[in-house]
Amino acid sequence: MIRQITVIGAGTMGQGIAQVTSIHGIPTRLCDVSAEALTAASGRIDASVEKGIAKGKTPASARDQLKRCLSLSTQLDEACRESDFVIEAVPELLDLKARILASVEQAVSSDAIIATNTSSLPVSKLASGLEHPERFVGMHFFNPVPIMALVEVVRGGASSDHAVDSAVSLAVALGKEPIVVRDSPGFATSRLGLVIGLEAIRMLEAGVASAEEIDKAMELGYRHPMGPLRLTDLVGLDVRLAIAEYLHEEIGEQFRPPELLRQLVSKGHLGKKTGQGFHSWS
Ligand code: CAA
């Protein structure tokens, strides 16, 4: 039974995770260095809960759970001190994550579990700066977190059975379906997802079809809920570029980031979150 969860990082994933833990009645501290980011995240969580209620997919009681359970903090120590489960969800930068995880370990009690929401970074490497890597585990959520059913639980080289079981139990308590995977580059999901996403960008570069048509091809021809370019927009072009760079290094040529992806990221066209990616988002 988890008494309190801390979610570190109020970006797309952090706010989604905090939304889901709160509406499931778990006291949740959402922590970010930026007070503005926290305020913006809180507004987006409110709006998302209202959308879920309006669509009949979230019970109306979620509104009260959210009010009761979600609180915000800019102080990592204070946000972690009382928590027995911490989920780090800061950007996919190994050094940044490792630094924050080490600070989290100093702040929490000795029996707290620490999880990282990473889509591809090696859990064992992220654990290397921890004094107790056995309490550390990967917990990969999917965007949009309130809707997507999967949580990929990643067993690092030193993760204890207790840490893995705790992450699996938490995922189930949040209404998700967990799978447990070995700590291998891109795990089970990003490795496959990236192959389609990057190839779609290369096809766009080569003029095979427009972004609209490539997406339509996979939506209607393969019944993907969303075409690969629209999905890249949803995930964030910067996020996909970082994963591609890492998998290119670790696995090989098929993950070399296409030039068009680099160009769009350098122009700040990061997808849905900035209003422009392969598509325009109003
Ligand atoms: N709570 C809050 N909002 C909800 C909701 C709920 N319970 N249920 C639905 N909504 C929202 C949806 O988010 C959507 O919002 P926008 O208008 O802002 O897009 C809107 O209500 C419409 O929802 P629908 O239920 O009608 O859903 P849809 O049929 O339009 O499908 C979708 C939306 C679920 C996102 C679907 O297109 C889909 O499954 N897309 C693929 C998503 C995917 O593959 N995600 C994984 C990405 S990879 C990743 O995340 C890993 C990583 O590490 C990078």
Boltz pocket constraint, residues with backbone or C-beta under 6 A from the ligand:
constraints:
  - pocket:
      binder: B
      contacts: [[A, 48], [A, 49], [A, 51], [A, 52], [A, 53], [A, 55], [A, 57], [A, 58], [A, 118], [A, 119], [A, 141], [A, 142], [A, 143], [A, 144], [A, 146], [A, 147], [A, 148], [A, 190], [A, 193], [A, 225], [A, 226], [A, 231], [A, 235], [A, 239]]
      max_distance: 6.0
